[in-house]
Amino acid sequence: MNLDTFSFMNTLDEEAITFLKKHLKPISIPKGNILFYQGDICHDILLLTSGEVRLYIQAEGTEEITLYHLKEGEQCIVNTASTLSQTQAIGSAVTASDIEGYLLNEEAVTSLMQQNRNYQKYIFSLYTIRMSSLATLIEDIKFKRLDERILKWLGEQKVPNVDIKHEELANVLGTSRVVISRTLKELERKMKVKLSRGSIELLKT
């Protein structure tokens, strides 16, 4: 059971660990698969041990907006909220890479929360973390210039040449492909970036 990256694991007693081992269902899913759609009611919670999952929202007939990326050692709050409340998921989830992890059903999660206060605190901490990141996303979309947001995002990738399509970048930054392409062309004219097919290079200034 490869769950050592989850912060709550070292707080569980033997009874809770035995309970987990009994109820966890291992999964392995290739890149590009939808885990659940916006509007679905989830019945299992994903504990991601390897890979990356992208959470996004999409209004009818419009582009997607990425909410956040779920990394290994994390539990999805959209998935968790839908499962525990049995209400519709506010977004969709797609595997951004091949993933591995475990599923824990609604009854098992509820029981574990009742058994272990530290796991309960972990669940609540997820809401705080994600609400903060969503607030930052909203602030960026509303108040920051798109060219600044593009340069900031490219700089955060830690590599000078980022393999990404304009449509994918539009989804990440919550705008349209046309607007992204136009803004990138202007940044290239200003010698801030160099555009190639399927990649963007952040130039040193």
VENQUI-V667111 format. One record per run of one state. SS is the DSSP state (H for helix, E for strand, L for the rest). FROM is the first residue (numbers start at 0). LEN is the number of residues. If there is no record, write none. Layout:
# VENQUI-V667111
SS|FROM|LEN + SS|FROM|LEN
This chain:
# VENQUI-V667111
L|0|8 + H|8|3 + L|11|2 + H|13|10 + L|23|1 + E|24|5 + L|29|4 + E|33|3 + L|36|4 + E|40|1 + L|41|2 + E|43|7 + L|50|1 + E|51|7 + L|58|5 + E|63|8 + L|71|2 + E|73|2 + L|75|1 + H|76|9 + L|85|2 + E|87|1 + L|88|3 + E|91|4 + L|95|3 + E|98|7 + H|105|10 + L|115|1 + H|116|27 + L|143|2 + H|145|11 + L|156|4 + E|160|3 + L|163|2 + H|165|8 + L|173|3 + H|176|13 + L|189|3 + E|192|4 + L|196|2 + E|198|4 + L|202|3
